[in-house]
Amino acid sequence: MQTAQYSGSTSVSKGVTILGATGSIGVSTLDVLSRHPEKYHVVALTANSQVDKLFAQCCQFNPQFAVMVEEGAASQLEAKLESSECATQVLSGKAALETVAASEQTDYVMAAIVGAAGLLPSLAAAKAGKRVMLANKEALVMSGKLFMDAVKHNGAELLPIDSEHNAIYQSMPVNGKAGVKRILLTGSGGPFRQRPLDTLSSVTPEEAVAHPNWSMGRKISVDSATMMNKGLEVIEACWLFDVPSSDIQVVIHPQSTIHSMVSYVDGSVIAQLGNPDMRTPIAYSLAYPERIDSGVDELDFFKTARLDFETPDFARFPCLQFAYDAHEIGGYASIALNAANEIAVESFLDKHINFTEIPQLIENVLQQAPSGTPLVLEEILVQDRVSRQAASLWIKNNKKRTTVL
Ligand code: NDP
């Protein structure tokens, strides 16, 4: 990776804030930025608790602000920075995430916090009219219309970072969706596409996070293994491209070379291809409508032996069907789906439930969700809380059942 010292804003340089800088997407974003010090400077970097990693990033990129959500971690970071030459100001707490996302110095916001924790800061960026580069799909799954309205009414720009949605964005007509027949959303099928069904209950967290093609954070890796990730992406695509879920066909493509496609009424299919590396969609979103070097190697067709395609197996991956169902039922169900999934994945990674209990838990919580769609943020946050409580209760009761057996 090239290194660069950032000296601050110039008239052409864009100020970038990275929410979730210490994560997989955050690190890839900094890698792309380091290749273009003349075009971008870092305004703020945020993390939850990884002090040493954020400290190293501050030393390299010299942001104006660093946010650590945990207060103790913020104090540790402050102490480290004081004994360094870096003048970064440390803020702490959840509200500080919104402050830096909406700050005047920020032009572009990389929304790469994992899970529901990313909703408020991502929304703050949209309300402040920023270019929002959205990796945090959970925010859109939870708040759908509210988020899209915030983008529209505040002059924000929304660019999808998920490789599939970025590919669709690149394959769509320039204005609107005239002539589009359907979206073909590709997915690798994850590490358990062919694993014998009767062994799925003994999958370990280590096996689940070992994705065959992509290097990602732990939560999205487990989501990929259950295919909930693809389900969340179906909902994300519905909101981003304003299409019903019936117009989105999931296509299993194990090589992850085609990142998604758009099928047109005249028989054309337009696809975006490339090596599986998130720096491509990140660079696209930073430079849009121009193109910049991302550090990703050109796709070598002569080494791409084959491209395979399969229909998804909904029986093996019930989470994918739950996502289609939740989106049809309405906003409350999508919030419940996401909340239950976050609790289920965390519990699986902590070895409190097994892999096949993830969909069981989600189905149970989904059944308790009301129909309809929340109209205001407070209703979204209440449903999120209620569904998390329902999921935790399911785990508690499930543990009791297993102990009795
Ligand atoms: P990681 O787990 O690697 O990183 C998550 C980041 O969020 C870290 O910086 C972490 O800080 C921070 N964070 C975690 N919890 C909180 C919290 N409660 N409050 C504030 N910050 C928090 O995740 P990924 O980078 O893999 O994914 C990020 C998002 O991007 C997800 O929504 C994912 O679905 C999406 N995405 C990721 C892709 C990938 O290739 N990784 C591809 C497409 C989408 P700390 O390090 O201190 O814990």
Residues whose N, C-alpha, C, O or C-beta is under 5 A from the ligand:
A	BS01	NDP	G20 A21 T22 G23 S24 I25 G26 T46 A47 N48 S49 Q50 V69 A112 I113 V114 G115 A117 A135 N136 K137 E138 D162 S163 S215 M216 G217 R218 I220 M278
